[in-house]
């Protein structure tokens, strides 16, 4: 499905095929090494739009968009083409209305012209219904994810893009019921196993077993968490998984973050939006165990708080005893609350098990997601 698209983007070819229904598999070209020196950033763009839908979108994001480069993040260089928001749902809505003119106009602001052309020619006719049977919303989200993934000006190995697309697909699939079409199984397995053989041969990561039909036909049931998480983009769901996997220095808590995940950041979700969604999704609440949150405070800081609050403590006391004594004093406790670690969350009561069931389904979606990414 994406073979021609990947070849166009790697070679900047301007000639496009007449049809993408049955593309010819082309062996990957030898990677080229080049250094590009930029002496000036992209030209400024006026916020003038032909599409009424895009104009409406602009009105909703203009306050946190770059003033001279609409729809781009103001804190990044415009040359990075970093979006100022996650446009997954908007693109899915435009796809539902077959409004490709609005989608292409947005892409014109957020990626290069040759990439926009390749996306239109390769993905406009793409129908995930040929591969899976499921809710229409799921099919639209998968297609929106493909568009946004191939919008990214990828600078690393192309396998990295496939891994990122696979990750987003996993989180799309985890919140919906679906079945793989029997007629699509040979094609899907062939594409995914071709990639596995290639990676095993190259020694990329751990050696993997080839996928079999049974791994595409039996999945864990949906949990109650799935309906809640459908309200959020698959990008946030992927960030949710990432934060849980990374854990936290404070037992029983999670620190919402995806720092260092430049690929996920390219979908437009910011750190601030990510933290807000953590609270809005309903599974978490702000961590409130003050004793745990204040463990990062040094003894010197605790002595300072004791002095200001008029609490008598001894130099020989251990940190835990000092902390217990300070927390028993209202003034000292208020000061500790102001200076303790912030941003941590914890599961709400009775929410841990449904979320765990959803996480198990995310993991089980990996084979299907890989097949779709390699189709």
N, C-alpha and C positions, 0 to 999 in steps of 0.2 A: 504493500500500500504506500509506504513512505520511501521506497527505494529511490524513485526519481527525485523526490523532494530533497532527500539528503544529498544526492549527487549535485543538484542545482546549487544548493547552499554551499557545498564544499568547493565548487569550481567556478561559481558565479556565471554559469552558462546562461545565455539569454534565450536560447531556443528551447521551446517547451514541447512536450509530446501532445498529439492530438487527443489522446484518450488516456485515462488513468485507471480504467476498469481492470485491466490485466497487465500490469507493468512487467517488463522483463527484468529479471534479477541481474544486476550488474555488480561484478566484483568490486570491492572498495578500492579506490585509487590510493597510491602511495601518498601518505601525508606530506604536505608541503610545509617547509619552514620559511617563515617570512617575518620581517619586522616592519611595522608600520609606524611612521613618525607623523603625528598630527601637529600642525602649527596653528590651527584655529578650530574652535568648536563648531557645532552645527549652527546654521543660520537661525535667527529668531523666527518664530512662527506666530502669525496673528491668530487670534481665537475667532476665526470665521468658519462656519460650518454649513455644508449643504444639507446634511441630514437633520431633520427636526429631533430625532431620537438622540443623536450625538450632541445637539445643542442642549437638550434637557440633561444629558449626562454631565456635560461640562458645568452646568449651573449647580450640580450637586457636588462637584469635586474641585471647583475652581479655587476655593479658599485654601486648599492644601496642595495645589498644583504649582509647578514652576511658572512664574509670571510670563516668561518669554517662550516657553516650550510647553504648550498645553498637554495635559495628561501625564507629564513626567514629574518625577520626584524632585523637589527643589534642593534637597540636601545632597544630591548626587550630581556628577557632571552630566550634562545633557547627552554627551557622547555615549554614556553607559546605557541610555534608553531604558532607565529604571522607571517603571510606572508608579504613579502616585497613589494608586488604589488597585484593589483586586477586581478585575473586570469580568470574572468568570460568569457570574449570574447575568450580567448585562448581555454578554455575547450569547449565552444560551437563550435568552429571551429574543434576541434578534434572529437567531437561527430558527426559533419556533415560528417566526413571522416570515422566514425566508428573506430577511432584510440584509443581504450581503453588502449592499452599497454602504450601509452604516458601519458594518464591521470593517470593511476595507478602508473607509475614511478614518476610523480610529487607528487602524494599523499604520496608516500613512503618517500619523503623528508619533507612533511608538516603535517603528522599525524601519528598515531600509526598503526602498522601492522594489528591488529584485526579490526580496524575501516576501513582500506582500503579494507580488505576482505569483510566486511559487505556491504560497498558501492558497490562493484562490484556485489555481489550476489543479492542485493536488488534493485539497481538502473539501472544496465546495461540493463535489459529487460523492464524498465519503458518507456511507450509511452504516453506522454500527449495528443497525438492525439486521444486516447480512450475517453478523457473527453471533449476536446474542439476542435473546428474547426477553424483554423487560419493559419497565416503565419508560414512557417517552421522556420524562425528565432526566432519567439516567443516561439515555442515548444522547441527549442534548449536552449534558455536562461533560460526557466523554469527548464529544466533538469540540466543545469550547476549550477543554484542557489541551487537546491536540493543537488547536490554533495558537493558544498562548504559549505552549512549549516551543513550537517551531518559530514563534516570533522572536525568541531570544537569540541574540547574536552569539552563538556558542563558540568559545575559544579553546575548549579542551577537546579530548578524544570524543568522537561521536557516541561511543558507548555510554558516556556520562549523560548525554541527553536522553538516551533510551532508559537509563536507570531512573532519571528524574521523572520522565513520562510514566514509567511503570509505577513509581511511588504515588503520583497523583491519581492514576487509574485505580490503584488499590483502594484509596480512600473514597473514590466515587462509588466503586462496586460494593464496599462494605456496608453501605446504608440502604441498599435496595435488594429486593429479590430479583433474581434473573436466572436464566439457564443458557448454556452455550448451545447453539444450534448444532444438531448432529451433522448436518452437511458441511459445517465450517470447521469441524474438529481436525481433519487431516491438514488443512491449510494452516490453521493456528498452531498446531503442534510442530509442523515442519519449520515454521518461521522461528519459534521460540527455541527449538532444539538446535537449529543451525547456529543461533547465537551462543547457546551453552557450549556446543562443541568448539566454537571459535575461542571462547574465553578459557575453556579448559586447556586447549592447545597452547594458548598464549600464557597460561599460568596466572590469569587474572583472578585474584581472590582464591577462595577454597574451591576445590573441584566439586562440580554439581552433577547430580544424576539427571538423566534426560527425563523430560516430562512425559507422563502417560495419561491416557484418557480419564482414568479414575480421579485424577487430581483436578480435572475440569468439570466434573459432574457431581461432586459431593462436597457441600460446604456447610459450615455451622449455621444454625438458624439465626435470624435477626434478633437482636436484643432490643429492649425498650429504648436504649440509648440511640439507636439508629434514627428513629423519627426525630429526635431532638437535633441530632447532628446534620440532618438533611437541610436544616435551615441555614447552615454555614457552608462556606465554600470548601471544596476538597483541599485547598491550600491550607486553610486554617486547621482542618482535621489532620493534615500531615504535620503541621507545626505542633499540634496537640500531642501526637504520637512521639515526635522528636523530644519534646520537653519531658514527657513521662520517662522515656528511655534514658535521658541524661541524668535524671534523678536530681537530688538536691543535697547540699551540705547539712541541711537541717532535717533530721529524721521525721517522717510523716508529712513532709511538705513537698511541693513541686514549684520550681521557679520557671514561669512562662518565658521562654526565650528561644530564638533560633539564630543567635549570633554565630556568624561564620558560615551559615548555610546560604551562600550567595545565589544558588540555583533557586531555592524556594523564595528568596527575597525578590527574584525577578518576576514573580507573579503579582507583585504590587502590595502584598500585605506587610504593613510596617510593624515594628516592635510594639508601638503603642496600641495599634488596632488589635494585635495578637493578645496583649494583656487584657484589653477590654473584653474581647470575645471569650476569654477564659472565664470571666465572671458571668457574662451574659448567657453562656451555653447551659448553665444550671447545674453542672456537675461539681463545681468548686466554689469555695468561699475563701475570703482572705484568711490566712493563717492567724490564729489568735492565741497560740500558746506562747505567752510572753517570755517564759523561762527559756524555751527553745530558741526563740527569735533573738534573744539577747546574749546568746552564748558567744557571739562574735565580738562582743565588747571586751576590751582588755581590762586587766586589773587596775591599771592606771586610770582608765575612764571610770570604772566603778568607784574608785577612791574619790575621784573628782565629784561624782554625783553624790556620794555620801557626805562630802564636805559641804556642798551647796544645800543639801537637804537637812543637814544637822543630824545625820545618823551616825552613831558611834560604832566603828568597826576597828578591828585590830590588824596590824600589818602581818601577823602570823596566820591569819585566817586563809583558808583555801578559797578559791574563786567561787565555788558552788555555795559555800556558806555565806560569803559576802552578798552574792546575788539573792539568796533566799531572804536575808535580812533586809535588803533594800526593797524587795518586792512587797514586804510587809508594811512599808511606809508609803502613804498615799502620794506625797510629793515626789519621793524618789521613784515610785512606780510610774508616775506620769512622765518624768524625765526619761526614764528607761524606754517607755513606749515611743517617745519622740526620736530616740537615738538607735533603737533596735533595727535589725534588718527589715527591709520592706520589699514588697513585690511578690512574696511567697504566697501560695495558695494551698489549700488542702481539700480533700473530698468532702462533700456534704454527706450528711448521714444517709445511709442506705443507697448511695450513688456509686460506690466503689464496685460492687458486683456487676451491675448493668454495664458500666464502662469497661470492666474487664472482659465481659462477654463480647462487647463490640471490638475491643482490641484483638481478641482471638480471631474474630472474623476478618479483621484487617490483614492479619498474618496469613490466614488461609486464602486470601484473595491474590496473593503474590503470583501463583502460576497463571491464573486467568489474566491478570494485569500484564504479565510479561508477554503472553500470547498476543494480546491486543496491541501492545507497543511494537511488536515485531511483525505484525500482520502485513 
